[in-house]
Amino acid sequence: MIMMRNKTLWTVAVCTTFLGTSLYAKDDMVKSIMKLRADVESLYTKIDENKDTYKSQMKSYTMQITDNEAQINRQETALKLTEQNLEKTRADLKAFTSKGEDLKPMIFEAIEALVSEIKAGIPFKVDERIAAVMKIKTDMTEGSITQEKAMALVWANYDDSLRLTKEIGLFKQEISLDSEIKLAKIAKIGSVMMFFSTPDNKVGYVVKKENAYVYKTAANEEEKVQIVKLFDALQKQIRTGYFSLPNALILRGVK
């Protein structure tokens, strides 16, 4: 009887242990399921947040694209007006030449207009370009060149100015950054954008404030990466393709 009693007690103990283990396992499973549910809800929340962020970014990009297209259209209009003025000046000079009249007043007027155009345009090698134009005036005044030669040189400078409005490439020039003059690499995108990179690894772009051009350092890491990629592409002679760039359009308006 004692043996049977002990056996019964041992069986009860085993069952109790097994039952306790099962309860613990069930409790752990419930906790795991609850944790998984919480993780899933957290993921859904993040997905919703990412969707909202994505929608906001797309809306911002769409507005930026629309604004850029409007500015580009204005730049194209300004360029067409410049070309029209050039054609008119050419016609006037041709008329003066055919009559054998003194060309100096007309050439001086053309030089003055070209200098104004250079000053108003993108700040690309401004001093050098103006010096080249003014030398024509000096040489003609001193008699070093004829009026006809001066006229041809003025045309050549007008053509150069028009070519620069479409030219994309890398150059070097001095810029004023943080009240310091620095020799910088320049990435020029026609006459609508101009980026810079200094020897101390500062990058940025030109902006227009009121009637002056200012060299602005890139505001954040994304802009820096975009500008560096542009310089790398131009260094490799890659001038076509899709580029993500800071909104650095230079808006001159139409005169």
C-alpha positions as CSV (number, residue, x, y, z in Angstrom):
1,M,0.0,0.0,0.0
2,I,2.9,2.3,0.8
3,M,4.5,1.6,-2.5
4,M,1.3,2.3,-4.4
5,R,0.9,5.6,-2.4
6,N,4.4,6.7,-3.3
7,K,3.9,5.8,-6.9
8,T,0.7,7.8,-7.0
9,L,2.4,10.8,-5.4
10,W,5.2,10.6,-7.9
11,T,2.8,10.5,-10.8
12,V,0.9,13.6,-9.4
13,A,4.2,15.4,-9.0
14,V,5.2,14.7,-12.6
15,C,1.8,15.8,-13.9
16,T,2.1,19.0,-11.8
17,T,5.6,19.7,-13.2
18,F,4.5,19.1,-16.8
19,L,1.4,21.3,-16.3
20,G,3.5,24.1,-14.9
21,T,5.9,23.8,-17.8
22,S,3.1,23.9,-20.2
23,L,1.6,27.0,-18.5
24,Y,5.0,28.8,-18.6
25,A,5.4,27.9,-22.3
26,K,1.9,29.1,-23.1
27,D,2.6,32.3,-21.2
28,D,5.9,32.9,-23.2
29,M,4.0,32.2,-26.4
30,V,1.4,34.7,-25.5
31,K,4.1,37.3,-24.7
32,S,5.8,36.6,-28.0
33,I,2.6,37.0,-30.0
34,M,1.8,40.3,-28.2
35,K,5.3,41.5,-29.0
36,L,5.0,40.5,-32.6
37,R,1.7,42.3,-32.8
38,A,3.2,45.4,-31.2
39,D,6.1,45.2,-33.8
40,V,3.7,44.9,-36.7
41,E,1.7,47.9,-35.5
42,S,4.9,49.9,-35.1
43,L,5.9,48.9,-38.7
44,Y,2.5,50.0,-40.0
45,T,2.8,53.3,-38.2
46,K,6.3,53.8,-39.8
47,I,4.9,52.9,-43.2
48,D,2.2,55.5,-42.9
49,E,4.7,58.1,-41.7
50,N,7.0,57.3,-44.7
51,K,4.0,57.5,-47.0
52,D,3.2,61.0,-45.7
53,T,6.9,62.0,-45.9
54,Y,7.1,60.7,-49.5
55,K,4.0,62.6,-50.5
56,S,5.3,65.8,-49.0
57,Q,8.6,65.4,-50.8
58,M,6.9,64.7,-54.1
59,K,4.7,67.7,-53.7
60,S,7.8,69.8,-52.9
61,Y,9.7,68.4,-55.9
62,T,6.7,69.1,-58.2
63,M,6.5,72.7,-57.0
64,Q,10.3,73.1,-57.5
65,I,10.2,71.7,-61.0
66,T,7.3,74.0,-61.9
67,D,9.2,77.0,-60.5
68,N,12.4,76.0,-62.3
69,E,10.6,75.6,-65.6
70,A,9.1,79.1,-65.2
71,Q,12.5,80.6,-64.5
72,I,14.1,78.7,-67.5
73,N,11.3,80.1,-69.7
74,R,12.1,83.6,-68.5
75,Q,15.8,83.0,-69.2
76,E,15.1,81.8,-72.7
77,T,12.9,84.9,-73.3
78,A,15.8,87.1,-72.1
79,L,18.2,85.3,-74.4
80,K,15.9,85.7,-77.4
81,L,15.7,89.4,-76.7
82,T,19.5,89.7,-76.5
83,E,19.8,87.9,-79.8
84,Q,17.3,90.3,-81.3
85,N,19.2,93.3,-80.0
86,L,22.4,91.8,-81.5
87,E,20.8,91.4,-84.9
88,K,19.5,94.9,-84.8
89,T,22.9,96.3,-83.9
90,R,24.4,94.2,-86.8
91,A,21.9,95.6,-89.2
92,D,22.6,99.2,-88.0
93,L,26.3,98.8,-88.4
94,K,26.0,97.3,-91.8
95,A,23.9,100.3,-92.9
96,F,26.5,102.7,-91.6
97,T,29.3,100.7,-93.3
98,S,27.5,100.8,-96.7
99,K,27.2,104.6,-96.4
100,G,30.8,105.0,-95.6
101,E,30.0,107.0,-92.4
102,D,32.0,107.3,-89.2
103,L,31.4,104.1,-87.3
104,K,32.9,105.2,-84.0
105,P,29.6,106.4,-82.4
106,M,27.9,103.1,-83.3
107,I,30.8,101.0,-82.2
108,F,31.1,102.8,-78.9
109,E,27.3,102.3,-78.3
110,A,27.7,98.6,-79.1
111,I,30.7,98.3,-76.7
112,E,28.7,100.1,-74.0
113,A,25.8,97.7,-74.5
114,L,28.0,94.7,-74.4
115,V,29.8,95.8,-71.2
116,S,26.3,96.3,-69.6
117,E,25.3,92.8,-70.7
118,I,28.5,91.3,-69.2
119,K,28.0,93.0,-65.9
120,A,24.3,92.0,-65.7
121,G,24.9,88.4,-66.7
122,I,26.3,85.4,-64.8
123,P,29.5,86.4,-62.9
124,F,31.8,84.4,-65.2
125,K,35.3,86.0,-65.8
126,V,33.6,89.4,-65.8
127,D,36.8,91.5,-65.4
128,E,38.6,89.6,-68.2
129,R,35.7,89.9,-70.6
130,I,35.2,93.6,-70.0
131,A,38.9,94.3,-70.3
132,A,38.9,92.5,-73.7
133,V,36.0,94.7,-74.9
134,M,37.4,97.9,-73.6
135,K,40.8,97.2,-75.3
136,I,39.0,97.3,-78.6
137,K,37.8,100.9,-77.8
138,T,41.2,101.9,-76.7
139,D,43.0,100.5,-79.8
140,M,40.5,102.1,-82.1
141,T,40.7,105.5,-80.3
142,E,44.6,105.4,-80.5
143,G,44.5,104.3,-84.2
144,S,46.0,100.9,-83.6
145,I,43.1,99.3,-85.5
146,T,40.7,100.5,-88.1
147,Q,37.0,101.1,-87.4
148,E,36.2,98.0,-89.6
149,K,38.6,95.9,-87.5
150,A,37.1,97.2,-84.3
151,M,33.6,96.4,-85.6
152,A,34.7,92.8,-86.4
153,L,36.2,92.4,-82.9
154,V,33.0,93.7,-81.3
155,W,31.0,91.2,-83.2
156,A,33.3,88.4,-82.1
157,N,32.8,89.4,-78.5
158,Y,29.0,89.5,-79.0
159,D,29.2,86.0,-80.4
160,D,31.3,84.8,-77.5
161,S,28.7,86.2,-75.0
162,L,26.0,84.3,-76.8
163,R,28.1,81.1,-76.9
164,L,28.6,81.4,-73.1
165,T,24.9,81.3,-72.6
166,K,24.8,77.7,-73.9
167,E,28.2,76.5,-72.8
168,I,28.6,73.9,-70.1
169,G,32.0,73.2,-68.7
170,L,34.7,73.5,-66.0
171,F,36.8,76.6,-65.5
172,K,38.9,78.4,-62.9
173,Q,38.5,81.9,-61.6
174,E,38.8,84.0,-58.5
175,I,35.7,84.4,-56.3
176,S,34.8,86.3,-53.2
177,L,33.7,83.9,-50.5
178,D,33.3,84.9,-46.8
179,S,35.1,88.2,-47.5
180,E,38.1,86.3,-49.0
181,I,39.4,86.1,-52.5
182,K,39.9,82.5,-53.5
183,L,40.9,80.7,-56.7
184,A,38.1,78.2,-57.3
185,K,36.9,75.7,-59.8
186,I,33.8,76.8,-61.6
187,A,31.1,74.6,-63.1
188,K,29.1,76.7,-65.5
189,I,25.7,75.6,-66.7
190,G,25.1,78.0,-69.6
191,S,24.0,81.3,-68.2
192,V,21.5,79.9,-65.7
193,M,23.6,78.2,-63.0
194,M,27.2,78.5,-61.7
195,F,28.7,76.3,-59.0
196,F,32.1,76.5,-57.3
197,S,34.6,74.3,-55.4
198,T,37.5,75.8,-53.4
199,P,40.8,74.3,-52.5
200,D,39.7,73.9,-48.9
201,N,36.8,71.7,-50.1
202,K,34.0,74.3,-49.8
203,V,31.3,73.9,-52.5
204,G,28.3,76.1,-53.3
205,Y,26.7,78.1,-56.0
206,V,25.9,81.6,-57.2
207,V,22.7,83.4,-56.1
208,K,21.5,86.8,-57.0
209,K,20.5,89.2,-54.2
210,E,18.9,92.4,-55.4
211,N,21.4,93.7,-58.0
212,A,24.5,91.7,-56.9
213,Y,25.7,88.2,-57.3
214,V,26.8,86.3,-54.2
215,Y,28.7,83.0,-53.8
216,K,26.7,80.9,-51.3
217,T,28.2,77.8,-49.6
218,A,26.0,74.6,-49.8
219,A,23.6,74.6,-47.0
220,N,23.5,70.9,-46.2
221,E,25.2,67.5,-46.9
222,E,22.7,66.6,-49.7
223,E,23.6,69.8,-51.6
224,K,27.3,69.2,-51.1
225,V,27.0,65.6,-52.5
226,Q,25.0,66.8,-55.5
227,I,27.6,69.5,-56.4
228,V,30.5,67.2,-56.0
229,K,28.9,64.7,-58.3
230,L,28.4,67.4,-60.9
231,F,32.1,68.4,-60.8
232,D,33.1,64.7,-61.1
233,A,30.8,64.3,-64.1
234,L,32.1,67.4,-65.9
235,Q,35.7,66.3,-65.1
236,K,34.9,63.1,-67.0
237,Q,33.5,65.1,-69.9
238,I,29.9,64.0,-69.1
239,R,27.7,66.9,-70.0
240,T,24.4,65.2,-70.7
241,G,22.1,63.1,-68.6
242,Y,20.1,63.4,-65.4
243,F,21.6,65.4,-62.5
244,S,20.1,66.2,-59.1
245,L,21.2,69.8,-58.3
246,P,20.4,72.4,-55.7
247,N,17.9,75.1,-56.8
248,A,20.6,77.5,-58.1
249,L,18.9,79.0,-61.1
250,I,20.0,82.6,-61.6
251,L,17.0,84.7,-62.4
252,R,17.8,88.0,-64.2
253,G,14.4,88.8,-65.5
254,V,13.5,90.3,-68.8
255,K,14.6,93.8,-69.7
